[in-house]
Amino acid sequence: MTPLGDEWIVGRDHELALLSRLVDALTTGRSGALLMTGGPGAGKSALLDAAARMARRSGVRVLRCRGSEGESGLPFAGLHQLLRPFLDLAEGLPARQRAALLGVFGLDDGTPTVSDPLLTSLGALTLLSDIAEHGPLLLVIDDTHWLDLGTLDVLAFMARRLEGEPVALLLAARDTAVPAQLDRQVDRLTIEPLDPAAAGRLLDHQPRPPAGRARSRVLEQAAGVPLALVELARAVARDPAAAHEDTLPLTDRLEAIFAADLPELPPVTRELLLFAAAAESAELPVILSAVGDRATPDDWLPAERAGLVRVDADRVRFRHPLIRSAVYRAATYTERHTAHRALADVLVGDPDRRAWHHAAAASGVDEEAARELDDSAARAQRRGGYAAAATALERAARLSPDPTVRAGRLVRAATMAMYAGHPRWVGELSAQVATLTDEPALLAEASLRAGWALAVTTRFAGSLGFLLPVAEAAVDEDPVLTLDALATATTPAYNSGAPEHREKILRIAERVPPQEDEIGRLWALAGCDPVRNRARALAMFARAWTDPLAEPGARPELDLPLARMVVLGGTAWVLDETAEAIRLLGAAMDHLRRSPTSGANATVAQALALALYESGSWTEARAALDEAYGLAAEGGLENVVVGAPVLRATLLALRGDTEEARAAVQRAVHGIDLPNCRSLQVRTHYALGAAALAEGDHAAAYDRFRAVYTRQPEPEPLHFHASDYYLADLVAAAVRTGRAEDARLVLDTTRRRLAQGETSARLTVIVHRADALLAEPDDAERHFTAALADPAGDRWPFERAQVRLDYAEWLRRRRRAVEARPLLAAALEVFERLGTRPWTDRTRAELRAAGVIPASPPAGSADSLAELTPQQLQIARLAAAGLTNREIGERIFLSPRTVGFHLYRIFPKLGITSRAQLRDALPEPGE
């Protein structure tokens, strides 16, 4: 038992020690973030209070907020509660951050602006950083599971960027409702039930501890939950016969206990409690105004004495959320209706909360209340609160008397949820539309939303089950809708790899007559068969991209050039026009970072990462992967949550971090049905094969590379596009393990299949390398020289370096060491720059065998750059370009203090001592 001020906490010594370390670290300027999870009544709030007391005793300032079920639909309500005491300091923020932050609270100057969630989050982070200039800061957040989505997004943003700030984040949430935004972003501390000994000690400290059979029943029913132990002990003390009642579900039992206190209270106090429960976190004057002259502030005293509420200044707080639930449930429907109506009447100046209370007071359907929520959704949308808009529209739909109007609101809610990046929610909303209307346009739009929701998970067949019928049904009457549906369908069809889906997409596309905008057809052709359709797709690509890049700040859902950038970037990537893919996808990301469409950000960031990886820009690829994964984890985009770590594992394997690579793959694919996600399955095989190759285990590598083709008499690629890029690696491993004939079968079949279309320069090099490795001695050289003849091959430096190494080894074995040396030198330069230690070691050994002693790697280039994180490299490049810390922070959404902290750590890694030396210490991007 640990004494803390005037309170005692039993059985939580381990948890309190962790919290003490968090506070101690904060006093020395180190940041931290910790999420406590546990069931209702586990003692999370008591531990938060204890941490707050520790912090204050150590001179740490504490800011607190608490989630509220009733305000979970109000955009940024939690953030306002947290920052309200310091909003006057927002005047010191950069103009764009200030406008974004104050704008979401409706405190801006009224100038119309485009909502920018990232700037809002950065404004909140910078404000907290400014506050922390005067001393460390602890943010204590209770009932996180009831925070609005806008606040959760800001907290997740801050949790990833606290490094270097004397700010710590301490949160608590129910273990069954951990917000997705924080699930993978913050270290977690699970608050388990008390063990029997600690539970007994807690009972002993109650005013009237139970004994005998009553004690056993209390310990049994409470099951170690502290709140249940306390409240059941009170119940038994009040009514000893309660110990002999039948077992009830714990939550019902607790709520029944809390409600049992109500009959003893004066009627006016019970009415105040009901109004407070209905209003949840409303200010005390609002509650008193709604009740009217029937109550005075003194009427709260009986509830305070009973330990049900705490009245502080102008606010009233229930001691526990279950007390609020018990109060609300104990009231009759008429009483609850009356409370909500009265609250709505006094909230004249707050149209959003007024709308929600009108909705709660509605008896059945109510179009007037639905319209108020519809208007609230529009206001939330303008402020960038897409999740709040979806919530309001969903409730408005339930209140709508007309089924078609209800369906329309559900479709709009699904669209808002899509912009908010919540695919599961989109699917739930879309599924309701078919039960309400036969309107073809609404059904088609709902199917498109449902298809999108599944496309960003790994349920590709389900996604296509929504999208392809819409595409086929609209061919004659609405060809534009057909191409839109086909464009959306092509992505899950690509990821699935199943031939029947791709064939159907192509058949439908051929039935669509030429349209003014052919971008959907282009993606369908390239994404479903990039070899057979290559010539046609390249011609369409050249015609399609005639627009300049969209202006920064444009809204993506309205910005057609931006949408075209995304589709054309994906098309360029699948056609191996890698440099163009990087240009287009990079420009798209610059725009999307300024928008609230986190789902789109994650998928585009992953596509950009793939293109950067293939182009040899591996540090930039890691940065894009980190961004993609963070956004996808927040939004539940399962395909990216799995795909980004698999590509990161590939980079680890190629650099020789094989154990970490395997562990990363295992974590990423756990619980995933890989045979239904063939693109992921192939890339997983390659990551694990590359790890085996890095360790010199060619047999294990061959087994992995061979798995990307079937075992049929004429092997087929497991994935129609991804498999062929690993053909030469398969052959190289086969030659070293005596499996050349099996590899030859795969190569010959692949060559015949590729001959049915047109291969890219990259794929042509890969086939030539495979041919050279399997060829007879007199025939190998022509394939090696063919593989190196096209200068376009330099666009894929790692693959080009592998060809040079293979060719040089072949030459040296034939005593042509002089010819091998320049090839080895060129390969070594690439391997060292990329940090591929196993290939570097192999190339250096070959150089020594060829009579050359390789020079040490240049100081400050490859090795030192490899020590920088992707974010540190980005900061270093921006600082080298002359940007100030504040300008860098605005560009990459960090506070100026955090930028300075990173630069402090960057300088010794690069072997420099000042900002002025950065330009010389950094190579040009892509070098």
PESULFEN-V404206 format. One record per residue. N is the residue number from 0. RES is the residue in three letters. PSI is psi in whole degrees, -180 to 180 (* if undefined). Layout:
N & RES & PSI
N & RES & PSI
This chain:
0 & MET & 134
1 & THR & 122
2 & PRO & 134
3 & LEU & 100
4 & GLY & -127
5 & ASP & 13
6 & GLU & 157
7 & TRP & 133
8 & ILE & 124
9 & VAL & 134
10 & GLY & 19
11 & ARG & 33
12 & ASP & -42
13 & HIS & -46
14 & GLU & -42
15 & LEU & -34
16 & ALA & -40
17 & LEU & -42
18 & LEU & -37
19 & SER & -40
20 & ARG & -37
21 & LEU & -45
22 & VAL & -42
23 & ASP & -42
24 & ALA & -38
25 & LEU & -37
26 & THR & -18
27 & THR & 13
28 & GLY & 7
29 & ARG & 138
30 & SER & 172
31 & GLY & 162
32 & ALA & 133
33 & LEU & 132
34 & LEU & 119
35 & MET & 130
36 & THR & 149
37 & GLY & 170
38 & GLY & 172
39 & PRO & 135
40 & GLY & 10
41 & ALA & -14
42 & GLY & 17
43 & LYS & -45
44 & SER & -38
45 & ALA & -39
46 & LEU & -38
47 & LEU & -44
48 & ASP & -41
49 & ALA & -43
50 & ALA & -40
51 & ALA & -40
52 & ARG & -42
53 & MET & -46
54 & ALA & -46
55 & ARG & -39
56 & ARG & -26
57 & SER & 6
58 & GLY & 18
59 & VAL & 132
60 & ARG & 141
61 & VAL & 128
62 & LEU & 136
63 & ARG & 151
64 & CYS & 162
65 & ARG & 131
66 & GLY & 150
67 & SER & 128
68 & GLU & -39
69 & GLY & -24
70 & GLU & 8
71 & SER & -18
72 & GLY & -1
73 & LEU & 119
74 & PRO & 127
75 & PHE & 22
76 & ALA & -43
77 & GLY & -41
78 & LEU & -39
79 & HIS & -42
80 & GLN & -39
81 & LEU & -42
82 & LEU & -8
83 & ARG & -41
84 & PRO & -15
85 & PHE & 15
86 & LEU & -22
87 & ASP & -24
88 & LEU & -10
89 & ALA & -18
90 & GLU & -23
91 & GLY & -2
92 & LEU & 157
93 & PRO & 150
94 & ALA & -47
95 & ARG & -40
96 & GLN & -43
97 & ARG & -46
98 & ALA & -41
99 & ALA & -44
100 & LEU & -50
101 & LEU & -29
102 & GLY & -38
103 & VAL & -18
104 & PHE & 2
105 & GLY & 25
106 & LEU & 12
107 & ASP & -176
108 & ASP & 7
109 & GLY & -5
110 & THR & 126
111 & PRO & 129
112 & THR & 157
113 & VAL & 126
114 & SER & 139
115 & ASP & 94
116 & PRO & -36
117 & LEU & -39
118 & LEU & -35
119 & THR & -48
120 & SER & -42
121 & LEU & -38
122 & GLY & -42
123 & ALA & -43
124 & LEU & -44
125 & THR & -39
126 & LEU & -45
127 & LEU & -38
128 & SER & -40
129 & ASP & -40
130 & ILE & -40
131 & ALA & -11
132 & GLU & -27
133 & HIS & 7
134 & GLY & 156
135 & PRO & 159
136 & LEU & 131
137 & LEU & 123
138 & LEU & 121
139 & VAL & 116
140 & ILE & 116
141 & ASP & 156
142 & ASP & 49
143 & THR & -31
144 & HIS & -16
145 & TRP & 8
146 & LEU & 152
147 & ASP & 157
148 & LEU & -34
149 & GLY & -44
150 & THR & -42
151 & LEU & -41
152 & ASP & -40
153 & VAL & -44
154 & LEU & -41
155 & ALA & -41
156 & PHE & -47
157 & MET & -38
158 & ALA & -32
159 & ARG & -6
160 & ARG & 22
161 & LEU & -15
162 & GLU & 130
163 & GLY & -8
164 & GLU & 140
165 & PRO & 56
166 & VAL & 134
167 & ALA & 150
168 & LEU & 121
169 & LEU & 119
170 & LEU & 159
171 & ALA & 139
172 & ALA & 156
173 & ARG & 141
174 & ASP & -21
175 & THR & 0
176 & ALA & 41
177 & VAL & 123
178 & PRO & 137
179 & ALA & -31
180 & GLN & -28
181 & LEU & -8
182 & ASP & -41
183 & ARG & 6
184 & GLN & -22
185 & VAL & 139
186 & ASP & 144
187 & ARG & 141
188 & LEU & 114
189 & THR & 126
190 & ILE & 100
191 & GLU & 162
192 & PRO & 153
193 & LEU & 147
194 & ASP & 164
195 & PRO & -39
196 & ALA & -46
197 & ALA & -38
198 & ALA & -41
199 & GLY & -41
200 & ARG & -39
201 & LEU & -41
202 & LEU & -40
203 & ASP & -22
204 & HIS & 5
205 & GLN & 155
206 & PRO & -39
207 & ARG & 79
208 & PRO & 139
209 & PRO & 159
210 & ALA & 162
211 & GLY & -136
212 & ARG & -37
213 & ALA & -41
214 & ARG & -45
215 & SER & -43
216 & ARG & -39
217 & VAL & -46
218 & LEU & -39
219 & GLU & -48
220 & GLN & -34
221 & ALA & -28
222 & ALA & 38
223 & GLY & 2
224 & VAL & 117
225 & PRO & -46
226 & LEU & -39
227 & ALA & -39
228 & LEU & -47
229 & VAL & -48
230 & GLU & -36
231 & LEU & -36
232 & ALA & -40
233 & ARG & -41
234 & ALA & -43
235 & VAL & -38
236 & ALA & -37
237 & ARG & -35
238 & ASP & 90
239 & PRO & -27
240 & ALA & -18
241 & ALA & -25
242 & ALA & -16
243 & HIS & 5
244 & GLU & 160
245 & ASP & 154
246 & THR & 136
247 & LEU & 156
248 & PRO & 140
249 & LEU & -47
250 & THR & -44
251 & ASP & -39
252 & ARG & -47
253 & LEU & -44
254 & GLU & -37
255 & ALA & -37
256 & ILE & -47
257 & PHE & -42
258 & ALA & -25
259 & ALA & -23
260 & ASP & -21
261 & LEU & -43
262 & PRO & -23
263 & GLU & -11
264 & LEU & 153
265 & PRO & 149
266 & PRO & -40
267 & VAL & -33
268 & THR & -42
269 & ARG & -36
270 & GLU & -42
271 & LEU & -44
272 & LEU & -42
273 & LEU & -44
274 & PHE & -38
275 & ALA & -39
276 & ALA & -38
277 & ALA & -38
278 & ALA & -19
279 & GLU & -99
280 & SER & 24
281 & ALA & 156
282 & GLU & 152
283 & LEU & -43
284 & PRO & -34
285 & VAL & -44
286 & ILE & -46
287 & LEU & -37
288 & SER & -39
289 & ALA & -38
290 & VAL & -33
291 & GLY & -160
292 & ASP & 7
293 & ARG & -15
294 & ALA & 156
295 & THR & 166
296 & PRO & -30
297 & ASP & -21
298 & ASP & -8
299 & TRP & -20
300 & LEU & -45
301 & PRO & -37
302 & ALA & -36
303 & GLU & -42
304 & ARG & -33
305 & ALA & -4
306 & GLY & 22
307 & LEU & -36
308 & VAL & 166
309 & ARG & 126
310 & VAL & 117
311 & ASP & 119
312 & ALA & -111
313 & ASP & 21
314 & ARG & 155
315 & VAL & 134
316 & ARG & 132
317 & PHE & 145
318 & ARG & -29
319 & HIS & 145
320 & PRO & -30
321 & LEU & -26
322 & ILE & -44
323 & ARG & -44
324 & SER & -42
325 & ALA & -43
326 & VAL & -46
327 & TYR & -42
328 & ARG & -27
329 & ALA & -20
330 & ALA & 155
331 & THR & 165
332 & TYR & -43
333 & THR & -41
334 & GLU & -43
335 & ARG & -43
336 & HIS & -46
337 & THR & -40
338 & ALA & -47
339 & HIS & -40
340 & ARG & -42
341 & ALA & -40
342 & LEU & -41
343 & ALA & -38
344 & ASP & -31
345 & VAL & -13
346 & LEU & 47
347 & VAL & -36
348 & GLY & 3
349 & ASP & 80
350 & PRO & -28
351 & ASP & -51
352 & ARG & -33
353 & ARG & -42
354 & ALA & -41
355 & TRP & -37
356 & HIS & -37
357 & HIS & -40
358 & ALA & -42
359 & ALA & -27
360 & ALA & -7
361 & ALA & 141
362 & SER & 101
363 & GLY & -147
364 & VAL & 152
365 & ASP & 101
366 & GLU & -34
367 & GLU & -46
368 & ALA & -37
369 & ALA & -41
370 & ARG & -38
371 & GLU & -42
372 & LEU & -36
373 & ASP & -44
374 & ASP & -39
375 & SER & -39
376 & ALA & -40
377 & ALA & -40
378 & ARG & -42
379 & ALA & -40
380 & GLN & -41
381 & ARG & -31
382 & ARG & 1
383 & GLY & 9
384 & GLY & 68
385 & TYR & -37
386 & ALA & -42
387 & ALA & -39
388 & ALA & -42
389 & ALA & -42
390 & THR & -45
391 & ALA & -42
392 & LEU & -36
393 & GLU & -43
394 & ARG & -39
395 & ALA & -38
396 & ALA & -41
397 & ARG & -26
398 & LEU & -9
399 & SER & 125
400 & PRO & -31
401 & ASP & 120
402 & PRO & -36
403 & THR & -41
404 & VAL & -41
405 & ARG & -44
406 & ALA & -41
407 & GLY & -40
408 & ARG & -35
409 & LEU & -39
410 & VAL & -43
411 & ARG & -38
412 & ALA & -42
413 & ALA & -38
414 & THR & -43
415 & MET & -41
416 & ALA & -32
417 & MET & -45
418 & TYR & -30
419 & ALA & -10
420 & GLY & 39
421 & HIS & 85
422 & PRO & -38
423 & ARG & -40
424 & TRP & -43
425 & VAL & -46
426 & GLY & -42
427 & GLU & -42
428 & LEU & -44
429 & SER & -35
430 & ALA & -25
431 & GLN & -21
432 & VAL & -40
433 & ALA & -23
434 & THR & -4
435 & LEU & -24
436 & THR & 155
437 & ASP & 8
438 & GLU & 115
439 & PRO & -41
440 & ALA & -43
441 & LEU & -42
442 & LEU & -40
443 & ALA & -44
444 & GLU & -38
445 & ALA & -39
446 & SER & -38
447 & LEU & -42
448 & ARG & -43
449 & ALA & -39
450 & GLY & -42
451 & TRP & -43
452 & ALA & -39
453 & LEU & -27
454 & ALA & -30
455 & VAL & 1
456 & THR & -146
457 & THR & 17
458 & ARG & 67
459 & PHE & -40
460 & ALA & -41
461 & GLY & -40
462 & SER & -48
463 & LEU & -27
464 & GLY & -25
465 & PHE & -43
466 & LEU & -42
467 & LEU & -40
468 & PRO & -38
469 & VAL & -45
470 & ALA & -45
471 & GLU & -40
472 & ALA & -26
473 & ALA & 3
474 & VAL & -48
475 & ASP & -41
476 & GLU & -30
477 & ASP & 74
478 & PRO & -28
479 & VAL & -43
480 & LEU & -39
481 & THR & -48
482 & LEU & -35
483 & ASP & -47
484 & ALA & -40
485 & LEU & -38
486 & ALA & -42
487 & THR & -39
488 & ALA & -28
489 & THR & -35
490 & THR & -51
491 & PRO & -30
492 & ALA & -40
493 & TYR & -49
494 & ASN & -38
495 & SER & -46
496 & GLY & -4
497 & ALA & 128
498 & PRO & -33
499 & GLU & -35
500 & HIS & -44
501 & ARG & -41
502 & GLU & -39
503 & LYS & -40
504 & ILE & -46
505 & LEU & -37
506 & ARG & -44
507 & ILE & -41
508 & ALA & -37
509 & GLU & -21
510 & ARG & -14
511 & VAL & 124
512 & PRO & 161
513 & PRO & 139
514 & GLN & 164
515 & GLU & -39
516 & ASP & 112
517 & GLU & 18
518 & ILE & -36
519 & GLY & -41
520 & ARG & -39
521 & LEU & -48
522 & TRP & -37
523 & ALA & -45
524 & LEU & -48
525 & ALA & -43
526 & GLY & -23
527 & CYS & -24
528 & ASP & 80
529 & PRO & -17
530 & VAL & -57
531 & ARG & -32
532 & ASN & 12
533 & ARG & -51
534 & ALA & -46
535 & ARG & -42
536 & ALA & -41
537 & LEU & -38
538 & ALA & -44
539 & MET & -38
540 & PHE & -45
541 & ALA & -36
542 & ARG & -31
543 & ALA & -36
544 & TRP & 85
545 & THR & -12
546 & ASP & 147
547 & PRO & 164
548 & LEU & 142
549 & ALA & 154
550 & GLU & 144
551 & PRO & 145
552 & GLY & -7
553 & ALA & 145
554 & ARG & 126
555 & PRO & -35
556 & GLU & -12
557 & LEU & -6
558 & ASP & 92
559 & LEU & -41
560 & PRO & -36
561 & LEU & -44
562 & ALA & -38
563 & ARG & -36
564 & MET & -44
565 & VAL & -49
566 & VAL & -44
567 & LEU & -34
568 & GLY & -43
569 & GLY & -40
570 & THR & -46
571 & ALA & -39
572 & TRP & -47
573 & VAL & -23
574 & LEU & 6
575 & ASP & 27
576 & GLU & 68
577 & THR & -43
578 & ALA & -41
579 & GLU & -35
580 & ALA & -43
581 & ILE & -42
582 & ARG & -47
583 & LEU & -47
584 & LEU & -35
585 & GLY & -43
586 & ALA & -40
587 & ALA & -42
588 & MET & -38
589 & ASP & -38
590 & HIS & -44
591 & LEU & -27
592 & ARG & -22
593 & ARG & 10
594 & SER & 168
595 & PRO & 7
596 & THR & 78
597 & SER & -34
598 & GLY & -46
599 & ALA & -40
600 & ASN & -45
601 & ALA & -45
602 & THR & -39
603 & VAL & -40
604 & ALA & -38
605 & GLN & -42
606 & ALA & -41
607 & LEU & -41
608 & ALA & -41
609 & LEU & -44
610 & ALA & -41
611 & LEU & -41
612 & TYR & -47
613 & GLU & -28
614 & SER & -4
615 & GLY & 7
616 & SER & 71
617 & TRP & -34
618 & THR & -43
619 & GLU & -35
620 & ALA & -42
621 & ARG & -40
622 & ALA & -43
623 & ALA & -37
624 & LEU & -43
625 & ASP & -42
626 & GLU & -45
627 & ALA & -46
628 & TYR & -44
629 & GLY & -45
630 & LEU & -41
631 & ALA & -39
632 & ALA & -37
633 & GLU & -38
634 & GLY & -7
635 & GLY & 30
636 & LEU & 89
637 & GLU & -37
638 & ASN & -39
639 & VAL & -36
640 & VAL & -33
641 & VAL & -46
642 & GLY & -40
643 & ALA & -46
644 & PRO & -31
645 & VAL & -43
646 & LEU & -37
647 & ARG & -39
648 & ALA & -35
649 & THR & -45
650 & LEU & -40
651 & LEU & -44
652 & ALA & -45
653 & LEU & -24
654 & ARG & 2
655 & GLY & 1
656 & ASP & 69
657 & THR & -41
658 & GLU & -43
659 & GLU & -36
660 & ALA & -47
661 & ARG & -42
662 & ALA & -39
663 & ALA & -41
664 & VAL & -45
665 & GLN & -43
666 & ARG & -41
667 & ALA & -43
668 & VAL & 2
669 & HIS & 125
670 & GLY & 4
671 & ILE & 136
672 & ASP & 84
673 & LEU & -38
674 & PRO & -22
675 & ASN & 3
676 & CYS & 71
677 & ARG & -32
678 & SER & -43
679 & LEU & -38
680 & GLN & -44
681 & VAL & -43
682 & ARG & -30
683 & THR & -45
684 & HIS & -42
685 & TYR & -43
686 & ALA & -44
687 & LEU & -35
688 & GLY & -39
689 & ALA & -36
690 & ALA & -43
691 & ALA & -41
692 & LEU & -40
693 & ALA & -28
694 & GLU & 0
695 & GLY & 13
696 & ASP & 82
697 & HIS & -29
698 & ALA & -46
699 & ALA & -38
700 & ALA & -43
701 & TYR & -42
702 & ASP & -40
703 & ARG & -47
704 & PHE & -35
705 & ARG & -26
706 & ALA & -10
707 & VAL & 2
708 & TYR & 153
709 & THR & 169
710 & ARG & 23
711 & GLN & 164
712 & PRO & -35
713 & GLU & 93
714 & PRO & 136
715 & GLU & 151
716 & PRO & 139
717 & LEU & -39
718 & HIS & 130
719 & PHE & -23
720 & HIS & -49
721 & ALA & -34
722 & SER & -42
723 & ASP & -20
724 & TYR & -11
725 & TYR & 12
726 & LEU & -47
727 & ALA & -36
728 & ASP & -38
729 & LEU & -48
730 & VAL & -43
731 & ALA & -43
732 & ALA & -35
733 & ALA & -42
734 & VAL & -35
735 & ARG & -10
736 & THR & 14
737 & GLY & 29
738 & ARG & 35
739 & ALA & -37
740 & GLU & -40
741 & ASP & -41
742 & ALA & -37
743 & ARG & -38
744 & LEU & -44
745 & VAL & -45
746 & LEU & -47
747 & ASP & -42
748 & THR & -41
749 & THR & -41
750 & ARG & -42
751 & ARG & -39
752 & ARG & -43
753 & LEU & -27
754 & ALA & -15
755 & GLN & -6
756 & GLY & -147
757 & GLU & 124
758 & THR & 154
759 & SER & 166
760 & ALA & -37
761 & ARG & -48
762 & LEU & -33
763 & THR & -42
764 & VAL & -43
765 & ILE & -42
766 & VAL & -42
767 & HIS & -41
768 & ARG & -44
769 & ALA & -43
770 & ASP & -44
771 & ALA & -41
772 & LEU & -27
773 & LEU & -10
774 & ALA & 160
775 & GLU & 154
776 & PRO & -39
777 & ASP & -15
778 & ASP & -12
779 & ALA & -39
780 & GLU & -36
781 & ARG & -31
782 & HIS & -39
783 & PHE & -46
784 & THR & -34
785 & ALA & -38
786 & ALA & -28
787 & LEU & -4
788 & ALA & -39
789 & ASP & 117
790 & PRO & -18
791 & ALA & -23
792 & GLY & -21
793 & ASP & -14
794 & ARG & -15
795 & TRP & 77
796 & PRO & -38
797 & PHE & -43
798 & GLU & -38
799 & ARG & -40
800 & ALA & -34
801 & GLN & -41
802 & VAL & -46
803 & ARG & -41
804 & LEU & -46
805 & ASP & -45
806 & TYR & -42
807 & ALA & -40
808 & GLU & -41
809 & TRP & -43
810 & LEU & -45
811 & ARG & -37
812 & ARG & -20
813 & ARG & 23
814 & ARG & 36
815 & ARG & 53
816 & ALA & -36
817 & VAL & -41
818 & GLU & -28
819 & ALA & -29
820 & ARG & -50
821 & PRO & -33
822 & LEU & -43
823 & LEU & -40
824 & ALA & -42
825 & ALA & -40
826 & ALA & -41
827 & LEU & -40
828 & GLU & -42
829 & VAL & -47
830 & PHE & -39
831 & GLU & -41
832 & ARG & -40
833 & LEU & -15
834 & GLY & 26
835 & THR & 86
836 & ARG & -45
837 & PRO & -40
838 & TRP & -34
839 & THR & -47
840 & ASP & -42
841 & ARG & -41
842 & THR & -40
843 & ARG & -38
844 & ALA & -40
845 & GLU & -40
846 & LEU & -43
847 & ARG & -40
848 & ALA & -25
849 & ALA & 5
850 & GLY & 19
851 & VAL & 133
852 & ILE & 109
853 & PRO & 143
854 & ALA & 158
855 & SER & 153
856 & PRO & 142
857 & PRO & 130
858 & ALA & 141
859 & GLY & 4
860 & SER & -96
861 & ALA & -53
862 & ASP & -43
863 & SER & -37
864 & LEU & -35
865 & ALA & -24
866 & GLU & -19
867 & LEU & 140
868 & THR & 162
869 & PRO & -40
870 & GLN & -40
871 & GLN & -40
872 & LEU & -41
873 & GLN & -43
874 & ILE & -43
875 & ALA & -43
876 & ARG & -41
877 & LEU & -39
878 & ALA & -39
879 & ALA & -29
880 & ALA & -3
881 & GLY & 6
882 & LEU & 145
883 & THR & 168
884 & ASN & -40
885 & ARG & -42
886 & GLU & -40
887 & ILE & -44
888 & GLY & -42
889 & GLU & -35
890 & ARG & -41
891 & ILE & 15
892 & PHE & 54
893 & LEU & 160
894 & SER & 156
895 & PRO & -35
896 & ARG & -42
897 & THR & -37
898 & VAL & -46
899 & GLY & -38
900 & PHE & -44
901 & HIS & -41
902 & LEU & -37
903 & TYR & -35
904 & ARG & -23
905 & ILE & -42
906 & PHE & -52
907 & PRO & -30
908 & LYS & -34
909 & LEU & -2
910 & GLY & 31
911 & ILE & 170
912 & THR & -6
913 & SER & 162
914 & ARG & -33
915 & ALA & -20
916 & GLN & -6
917 & LEU & -44
918 & ARG & -41
919 & ASP & -25
920 & ALA & -17
921 & LEU & 131
922 & PRO & 165
923 & GLU & 148
924 & PRO & 137
925 & GLY & -9
926 & GLU & *
